[in-house]
Every structure is written in structure tokens, then in C-alpha cells.
Amino acid sequence: MILDIYVTCKNAKEAEKIATHLLKKRLIACANMFPVKSLYRWKGKLARETETAVLIKAPKKNLNSIEREIKKIHSYTVPCISFIQIHRVNKECQQWIDEVTQR
């Protein structure tokens, strides 16, 4: 089973640091990064920030390790780490993800 994991970061540098860390540990297969404008409530006030979002592909079996590793190096007090279960992925992609995340 494959997961997409969505994580927001303070900037592209942090997003790349997190993605590289997870790739080196072979917990994930790939990460896509893109700029986003975020609106949210924080400490009673409305905040507006430019962030970098990371969309990660990984096997479900690595979920707990991925969450733990992100929390260790993320700069936010409350990082958003959303796990999205993928119901189906093409066979070739599944094989590639399984291959590159073997430890």
C-alpha cells in the first residue's frame, strides 16, 4: 500500500532538507516540492505565509518512521503531516517504490 504524505515547511530549503533526509534513510521513494500561500489561525491571530509544500510517496509500512523523522528535524512547533492513502497505483510505480525503499 502506498501513501502520499503532505507536509508544509517554512521554505524550500527546509522542504529539501526533510525530503533528502527521508530519501537517505530509504523511507520514501520521492518528494515533490512546490510553493504555496497559506492562511491559518495561530495563537489567536490570522496568519498569512508563503511556505513550501512537500508531497511524498512512500510505502504505508514506513508511516510511523516517516512521522518520527519529520518531527525530529522540522522547524515548526506543530508541523502538518497529512497521510493520504492511495487506493491504487500502477504496477510499475508500485514496484519502483518497493525497490527504492527497501532497507
Stockholm file with secondary structure:
# STOCKHOLM 1.0

chainA/1-103         MILDIYVTCKNAKEAEKIATHLLKKRLIACANMFPVKSLYRWKGKLARETETAVLIKAPKKNLNSIEREIKKIHSYTVPCISFIQIHRVNKECQQWIDEVTQR
#=GR chainA/1-103 SS CEEEEEEEESSHHHHHHHHHHHHHTTCCSEEEEEEEEEEEEETTEEEEEEEEEEEEEEEGGGHHHHHHHHHHHCCCSSCCEEEEECSCCCHHHHHHHHHHTCC
#=GC SS_cons         CEEEEEEEESSHHHHHHHHHHHHHTTCCSEEEEEEEEEEEEETTEEEEEEEEEEEEEEEGGGHHHHHHHHHHHCCCSSCCEEEEECSCCCHHHHHHHHHHTCC
//
